[in-house]
Amino acid sequence: MTGSAEVTIVGAGLAGSEAALSLAERGIRVRLLEQKPRAKTPAQVSENFCELVCSNSFRGASLANAVGLLKEEMRRLGSHVMRAADLTTVPAGGALAVDRERFSAEVTARLRASPLIDIECAAVERLPEARPLIVATGPLTGDALAADIAQRVGRTALAYYDAISPIVSAESIDWDLVFHASRWEKGDSEEDRSAYVNCPLTEAEYGAFVREVRAARKVEPQPFEEVRYFEGCLPIEVMAERGERTLAFGPMKPVGLTDPKTGRWPHAVVQLRKEDEAGTAYNLVGFQTKMAWPEQDRVFRMIPGLAQAEFYRYGAVHRNTFLNAPKLLDGTMQLASEPGLYFAGQIAGTEGYVEGAAGGLLCALFVADRLQGREPVAPPITTALGGLLTHLKRNEKDYQPSNITFSHIAPWEGVRLKKRERYEAMAERALTDLSLWLSARAARDPAVSIGS
């Protein structure tokens, strides 16, 4: 195939750029719609594409880090974003960081040099009718386009602000200090009634916790962020400032939760809820926060049972536009109700530079498969790429974007190992399974061999 099919992509950020280059590499013509340099979002400065607007870090490089594993998997699939990142690195200890100007310039040059990519500079206010169409407009999707998307998917299925709670490793919880119970013992089965883990606080512990939440250093809003909290998902520090007892009547209310050790309701409770079916990780229910990450690490360890907590993810509240992916998208990032319409990157619910680019790469593979007459086969659930797709299918009722963590990947079922050894074993398993998956693709997708 040499440009005999065309895919339209809206947005030339990390996801859109990766998707465009990956499709062109497979002989598929791309029409790339991007408002720069004619217009920019409030976060953008450069006229180049694939701009890194906040940090220049692609985070951890080690394979014992989930994002490090994800980057290695992308390299093996021939990711153009990873090629550009590896060409423009700057010293950053154990992380992969890039010279952001050189990085964006490198990706822009690749896009402009491709004979199969036609770039049109225009602000897109309505979804084009062309199919296949990949929407990769990122967290600051324009109001007009967001309204058009919302009209198609339902206004309640498109969010405009993240409210992310922290996630902790199950094995790092001190299970002697917590108890299983759902409020008023609701649920049809024992499993339902034990779905929540409760961390009980005494009056003194609660008072000290509230004081530290109030005193903790907070992350200031970005210049492009309009701070507009919703009453249903306020940051815990905003609630704490409203009064000493506000949290105890909100996410920390103990009503209906009897501590089996005392036979009474605690003074306050922090509830943890399973993040995955296997119970390898739990999120702190209702604990979205703007506290700086080191402060979260310090303050949340005051919660009984979490003194040695390993945080897979810290809490956050920030401007974001994203779909309720589990409700709307199929397993190939396609809108289930509208075949041919795909969403990639942060608008689909990934979080972070690397995850956004990975979403663009996956979306390109799925679209290319269908254009070439094959039904897409997703990467194994034991891989980080498969883990991204797993996250896009979880928690329809309370869906929030997330960085990749090992809790998104199929649990380790081998011999019991210490944490780092287990992560290394999971990474080795992932790369082995990815190689088998790539081998199965190689005969039908020659571009795969470039990165394998």
Buried (B, 14 or more C-beta within 10 A) or exposed (E): EEEEBBBBBBBBBBBBBBBBBBBBBBBBBBBBBBBBEEEBBEBBEBEBBBBBBEEBBBBBBBBBBBBBBBBBBBBBBBBBBBBBBBEBBEEBEEBBBBBBBBBBBBBBEBBEEBEBBBBEBEEBEEBBEEBBBBBBBBBBBBEEBBBBBBEBBEEEBBBBBBBBBBBBBBBBBEEEBBBBBBBEEEBEEEEEBBBBBBBBBEEEBBBBBBEBBEEBEBBEEEEEBEEEBEEEBBBBBBBBEEEEEBBBEBBBBBEEBBBEEEEEBBBBBBBBBBBBEEEBBBBBBBBBBBBBBEBBBEBBEBBBBBEEBBBBBBBBBBBBBBBBBBBBBBEBBBBEEBEBBBBBBBBBBBBBBBBBBBBBBBBBBBBBBBBBEEEBEBBBBBBBBBBBBBBBBBBEEBBBBBBBBBBBBBBBEEEEEEEEEBBBBBBEBBBEBBEEBBEEBEEEBEBBEEBB
